[in-house]
Amino acid sequence: MFRQISRQLLSRSSMIKGSRSLSTDLPAGETTANQAFIDAWKKASPNMDPPKTPLTFMNPRPATPSSIPNKLTVNFVLPYQSELSSKEVDQVIIPATTGVMGVLPGHVATIAELKPGVLSVVEGNETTKYFISSGFAFIHANSYADIVAVEALPLDQIDPAEVTKGLAEFTQKVSSATTDLEKAEAQIGVDVHSALNAALTG
């Protein structure tokens, strides 16, 4: 019985493979899927230019170097702007949900969820600090780091008085919340303002 099932699965997989190439079968660097989409678009709508696809905007990553480079290349982006683009730095320190993490050139490939806190970009003797609300950091094996934040602001542009005021307001809202939703929203405000306060005082 098990042999019959395995034969059926093998025959089905060979049929699928014959009808459509799997992504693992494609040579690295080829944009076959993108070109197939463009060709299909031109057949369906010959008078309209095909839309841009994500592959149009993606440049291939440099290969992983044989030796560790001296600099870490950082891309730091927000939904509405790019803060850093291919910036070579010595180190970034990110507020991950698992703890504060320092990233140097040659860091192991990692994906980290970010929590409210301070992102530090170290370049020589200068350190630029941003407060970020949340996001993700993608650390690549070739000493590239992509940091995507929902909101970010240079630390020196934050008003301590407004942070103290906001913390007091959200703390009061937690106490007076009557529903789980109100309490959750208020608690998020407390967490963000507490992190802001810690960033400014620490």
C-alpha positions in Angstrom: 0.0 0.0 0.0 2.8 2.4 0.9 4.6 1.6 -2.3 1.5 2.4 -4.3 1.1 5.7 -2.6 4.8 6.6 -3.1 4.5 5.7 -6.8 1.4 8.0 -7.1 3.2 10.8 -5.4 6.2 10.4 -7.6 4.1 10.3 -10.8 2.2 13.4 -9.7 5.4 15.3 -8.9 6.9 14.4 -12.3 3.7 15.7 -14.0 3.9 19.0 -12.1 7.6 19.3 -12.8 7.0 18.7 -16.5 4.3 21.3 -16.7 5.8 24.0 -14.6 9.4 24.6 -13.5 10.0 24.8 -9.8 11.8 27.8 -8.4 14.7 25.5 -7.2 15.2 24.3 -10.8 15.9 27.8 -12.1 19.5 28.9 -12.4 20.5 31.6 -10.0 20.1 35.2 -11.3 17.6 34.3 -14.1 14.4 36.3 -14.3 12.4 33.6 -16.2 9.2 34.1 -14.2 9.3 37.9 -14.7 9.9 37.5 -18.5 7.0 35.0 -18.7 4.7 37.5 -17.1 5.8 40.2 -19.5 5.3 38.0 -22.5 1.8 36.9 -21.3 0.9 40.6 -20.7 2.0 41.6 -24.2 -0.2 38.8 -25.7 -3.2 39.9 -23.6 -2.8 43.6 -23.9 -0.5 44.5 -26.8 -1.3 48.2 -26.7 -0.4 48.6 -23.1 3.1 48.6 -21.4 3.4 45.8 -18.9 3.4 47.0 -15.2 6.6 47.0 -13.2 7.1 43.9 -11.0 9.2 43.6 -7.9 11.9 41.9 -9.9 12.3 45.1 -12.0 13.5 47.0 -9.0 15.6 44.3 -7.4 19.4 44.3 -7.9 21.2 41.0 -7.3 23.1 41.0 -4.0 26.8 40.9 -4.0 28.2 37.4 -3.4 29.3 36.5 0.1 33.0 37.5 0.3 35.7 35.0 1.1 37.0 37.2 3.9 35.1 39.5 6.3 35.0 43.1 5.0 35.9 46.1 7.1 32.5 47.8 6.8 28.9 46.8 7.2 26.6 48.1 4.4 23.3 49.4 5.8 20.0 50.2 4.2 17.6 51.8 6.6 14.1 52.6 5.2 10.7 53.8 6.4 7.4 53.5 4.5 7.7 57.1 3.3 11.5 57.7 2.9 15.0 56.2 3.0 17.2 57.2 5.9 20.3 55.3 4.8 21.0 53.8 1.4 24.1 51.6 1.0 25.8 53.4 3.9 29.1 51.8 4.9 29.4 51.8 8.7 31.3 50.0 11.4 28.4 48.7 13.4 24.6 49.0 14.0 23.0 48.3 17.3 19.3 47.3 17.0 16.5 46.9 19.6 15.3 43.4 18.8 12.5 41.8 20.7 15.0 39.2 21.9 17.3 41.9 23.3 19.6 44.6 22.1 21.8 43.2 19.3 25.1 44.6 17.9 25.7 43.8 14.2 29.3 43.9 12.8 30.7 43.0 9.4 30.6 39.2 9.0 27.5 38.7 11.2 25.6 35.5 10.7 22.5 35.8 8.6 19.6 36.8 10.8 16.0 38.1 10.7 15.1 40.0 13.8 11.8 41.7 14.8 12.3 45.1 16.3 10.6 46.6 19.3 10.4 50.3 20.4 13.9 51.5 21.2 17.1 53.1 20.0 18.8 52.1 16.7 22.5 53.2 16.9 24.6 53.6 13.7 28.3 53.7 14.6 30.7 55.2 12.1 34.2 55.8 13.4 33.9 58.0 16.5 30.4 59.2 15.5 27.2 57.5 16.6 23.8 58.5 15.1 20.8 57.4 17.1 17.2 57.0 16.0 14.2 56.0 18.0 12.2 53.4 16.1 8.7 52.2 16.9 8.9 48.7 15.4 9.9 46.8 12.3 12.3 44.1 11.1 16.1 43.8 10.5 17.4 41.5 7.8 21.1 40.7 8.3 22.7 39.0 5.3 25.7 36.8 5.2 27.5 39.2 2.8 27.7 42.0 5.5 24.6 43.8 4.2 21.9 44.8 6.7 18.4 45.9 5.7 16.5 47.6 8.4 12.8 48.4 7.9 11.0 50.5 10.5 7.4 51.6 10.7 8.4 55.0 12.2 11.7 56.5 13.1 13.0 59.8 14.4 16.5 61.1 15.2 16.8 61.0 19.0 17.9 64.7 19.2 14.5 65.7 17.6 12.4 64.3 20.4 10.9 66.6 23.0 11.4 65.1 26.6 8.4 67.2 27.9 6.0 65.7 25.4 7.3 62.2 26.2 6.6 62.7 29.9 3.2 64.1 29.1 2.3 61.2 26.8 3.5 58.6 29.3 1.3 60.1 32.0 -1.7 60.2 29.7 -1.4 56.6 28.5 -0.8 55.4 32.1 -4.1 57.1 33.1 -5.8 55.4 30.1 -4.7 52.0 31.1 -6.3 52.5 34.6 -9.5 53.9 33.1 -9.9 51.4 30.2 -13.2 49.6 30.2 -12.6 47.1 27.3 -9.8 44.9 26.4 -9.2 46.9 23.2 -8.9 50.2 25.0 -6.5 48.6 27.5 -4.4 47.1 24.8 -4.2 50.4 22.9 -3.3 52.2 26.1 -0.7 49.7 27.0 1.0 50.1 23.6 1.2 53.8 24.3 2.7 53.2 27.7 5.3 50.8 26.2 6.3 53.2 23.4 6.5 56.2 25.7 8.4 54.2 28.3 10.9 53.2 25.7 11.2 56.9 24.5 11.8 58.0 28.1 14.4 55.3 28.6 16.1 56.3 25.4 16.3 60.0 26.4 17.4 59.4 30.0 19.7 56.5 29.3 
